[in-house]
Amino acid sequence: MAMINPPGLLISAPSSGTGKTTVMLGLLRALAEDGMTVQPFKSGPDYIDPAFHRAAAGRASFNLDSWAMGEPLLNAISAQAEGADIVVAEGSMGLFDGVAKPGELGHGSSAETALRMGWPVVLVLDVGGQAQSAAATALGFRMYNPDLPFAGVILNRCASPRHERLTRLGMERAGLPVLGVLPRRGDLTLPERHLGLIQAVEHPDLETAIAGYATFLREHVDLEAIKRAASSSPKGPSSAALPRPPAQRIALAQDAAFSFTYPHLLEGWRAAGAEVLPFSPLANEAPAKEADLVWLPGGYPELHAGSLAAAETFLTGLRNHAEAKPVHGECGGYMTLGEGLIDKDGIQHRMAGLLGLVTSYEKRKFNLGYRKAELLAPMPGLATGSALRGHEFHYSSIVEQPDTPLARVFDAEGTEGPQTGSVRGNVTGTFFHLIAEASA
């Protein structure tokens, strides 16, 4: 007999920049304040939002991704909602935005996540500069896929009571429930930088900001109507399909320079009994000597290059470990394993020198998108020939990459790219962030 998932909703929008993150964080906190156990999720390959979700809900948030994840992994991740009273998921970009060619199960859109999980969509609409016309946009989203469950709309950046009355008139005519109306307020945006929001750990006063969002939502959104609108599909068969750990004792870099690790990976590692041993390169900490593997995740080393170059205890510990045991870096971690990192001012900082890679943040090149990789050499926990799915998101460009390529790497369209990753001795690195092994 199929088990029932907790009822849920997916917060989405016609495009980025409409205020859905503000709504998401305020809603998570307001529901938690009401005594509910709230499980957050993020649709799509985002490294930053889940940490904000966790701060707001007090419960780890996980990514769900129809392009990168197969059925067993999606089931295993959705099972993390066990024990929750309600699920609130945040979409990425616009509701139907995804890649052109399907991956594991689909194109990676938020609509696919909502449809698969049976979560009605709450559409956050920026109604600035229009009134009744906003209903035509909302109706288009409602009808684009009639099978998609739809809870209603939250109108954001409403200028006045008259503006609200006119916009509501349009929604009424279109038969679309209005779940809330948020007045225009300039102080509700989160600080941003080149990869989007700043990280949760860097926010100067995150707790005050989230509490403010919750108060704002409580004043302007019908929380009871939102709770009533939540629903879900029956749960698929329970599965222990979370990723297996690449080693038993994993020294994991964790600080403001290295924080982009997918939560389902860490959950899988710990669930399988691996020991995760956090350390901070920025605090000049060396990885634990007893670690079997050092893992440097992505983050913002380009903003801390001088500090990292001066962190001799960290760099010496890393080099010592690499003499006999594996070290792996993703994106920012990969850059740190290289010979040098050129910052935005054109100054080159010496990095670990475990790979010959030299990268430049002065010569910016936007690299964004899904990646499928075929390993040409083993990396920790994965054999040569393994097919992987991941995501790349950075502005740094390669100046030198003299080492043996780690993988053939393709984008979502199947075009092969030059950013192959590197391998030298016990050291491996990739510019893509690993999400899962590919099923095909």
PyMOL commands that set and color helices and strands:
alter all, ss='L'
color gray80, all
select helices_A, chain A and resi 20-33+49-57+71-81+110-117+133-144+161-174+186-188+200-202+206-220+223-229+263-271+301-303+305-309+312-324+332-337
alter helices_A, ss='H'
color red, helices_A
select strands_A, chain A and resi 8-12+38-43+62-64+86-90+121-126+150-158+178-183+192-193+196-197+249-253+258-260+275-279+293-296+298-299+327-330+340-342+348-350+358-360+367-375+387-394+397-400+404-405+407-411+422-424+427-430+433-437
alter strands_A, ss='S'
color yellow, strands_A
deselect
rebuild
show_as cartoon
